[in-house]
Amino acid sequence: MSDGKAYYRPKRDTNGVIMCRSQKDQEACIFADKVRDFRQHKYDNQTLYTDTEAEQAAQNERSKCDFIQYFAELKEKRHKNSSKSIQVNWNRELALLKLYTGGKPLLFGRIDLNLIEDYKDLQIALNC
């Protein structure tokens, strides 16, 4: 170079990963490249989505969760030490939800006004 210093550039493979002499160093370089790739992907996606779009994506992910499972977990979390009458009410409601869906999962995304009205009609028909 013109300033009298020598600069060395490491050899890279076709994927851009530095080629090392020892197997252990090569594995470390491959791991570092995977970490770099993951972080770059995360950074790229962060700039693609606004906060509103990120919240919408999170909402979309939550809509794929099972409401009945959530309800059962909520019952255990909130009313583990509650009175028997409160636990009976929650258990009855959980049983009615399972009866309404035929034992199938009820996704949050499927819950709408029509479904709520149908569920209310079921409760009225069963005199709950």
C-alpha positions in Angstrom: 0.0 0.0 0.0 1.0 3.6 -0.4 1.4 4.2 3.4 3.8 1.2 3.8 1.4 -1.0 5.7 0.3 -4.4 4.4 -3.3 -5.3 4.6 -4.5 -8.9 4.4 -8.0 -10.0 3.4 -9.1 -13.4 4.5 -10.2 -15.9 1.9 -13.9 -16.5 1.8 -16.0 -19.3 0.5 -18.9 -18.8 -2.0 -21.2 -17.9 0.9 -18.9 -15.2 2.2 -17.8 -17.1 5.2 -14.1 -16.8 6.2 -12.2 -20.0 5.4 -10.0 -21.1 8.3 -7.3 -23.7 8.6 -8.5 -25.5 11.7 -11.9 -27.2 11.8 -12.7 -25.6 15.2 -12.0 -22.1 13.8 -14.1 -22.9 10.7 -17.1 -24.0 12.9 -16.7 -20.7 14.9 -16.8 -18.7 11.7 -19.9 -20.6 10.4 -21.6 -20.0 13.7 -20.7 -16.3 13.7 -22.1 -16.0 10.1 -25.4 -17.6 11.2 -25.7 -15.2 14.1 -24.9 -12.3 11.7 -27.5 -13.6 9.2 -30.2 -13.9 12.0 -29.5 -10.4 13.2 -29.5 -9.0 9.7 -32.8 -10.7 9.0 -34.3 -9.3 12.2 -33.0 -5.9 11.4 -34.4 -6.0 7.8 -37.8 -7.1 9.1 -37.9 -4.4 11.7 -37.4 -1.7 9.1 -40.0 -3.3 6.8 -42.8 -3.2 9.4 -44.2 -0.1 11.2 -45.4 -0.4 14.7 -49.0 -0.7 13.5 -48.1 -3.6 11.2 -46.1 -5.3 13.9 -49.1 -5.0 16.3 -51.3 -6.3 13.5 -49.0 -9.3 13.0 -49.0 -10.0 16.7 -52.8 -9.8 16.8 -52.9 -12.2 13.8 -50.7 -14.6 15.7 -52.9 -14.4 18.8 -56.0 -15.0 16.7 -54.7 -18.5 16.0 -54.7 -19.5 19.7 -57.4 -21.7 21.3 -59.8 -19.7 23.4 -61.0 -22.8 25.4 -57.4 -23.6 26.4 -56.9 -19.9 27.3 -60.1 -20.0 29.3 -59.0 -23.1 31.2 -55.6 -21.6 32.0 -57.2 -18.4 33.1 -59.6 -20.4 35.4 -56.6 -22.1 37.0 -54.6 -18.9 37.3 -57.3 -16.7 38.8 -59.5 -19.0 40.7 -57.2 -21.7 42.1 -57.9 -20.6 45.7 -61.5 -19.2 45.1 -64.6 -20.6 46.7 -66.2 -23.8 45.5 -69.2 -21.9 44.0 -66.9 -19.7 41.8 -64.9 -22.7 40.7 -68.2 -24.6 39.8 -69.3 -21.6 37.7 -66.0 -21.5 35.8 -66.0 -25.3 35.3 -69.6 -25.2 34.1 -68.8 -22.5 31.6 -65.8 -24.4 30.4 -67.9 -27.5 29.9 -70.5 -25.5 28.0 -67.8 -24.1 25.7 -66.6 -27.6 25.0 -70.2 -28.7 24.4 -70.8 -25.8 22.0 -67.6 -26.5 19.9 -68.0 -30.3 20.1 -64.7 -30.7 21.9 -62.8 -28.9 19.0 -60.6 -25.9 19.6 -62.2 -22.4 19.4 -59.7 -20.0 17.8 -59.8 -16.4 18.9 -60.1 -15.4 15.2 -63.4 -17.3 14.9 -65.1 -15.4 17.7 -67.5 -12.8 16.4 -70.9 -11.4 17.2 -72.8 -14.3 15.5 -70.8 -16.9 17.4 -71.5 -15.1 20.7 -75.3 -14.9 19.9 -75.3 -18.7 19.1 -73.5 -19.4 22.3 -76.0 -17.2 24.2 -78.9 -19.1 22.6 -77.3 -22.4 23.7 -77.2 -21.2 27.3 -80.8 -20.1 27.1 -81.9 -23.4 25.7 -80.0 -25.3 28.5 -81.5 -22.9 31.1 -78.1 -21.8 32.4 
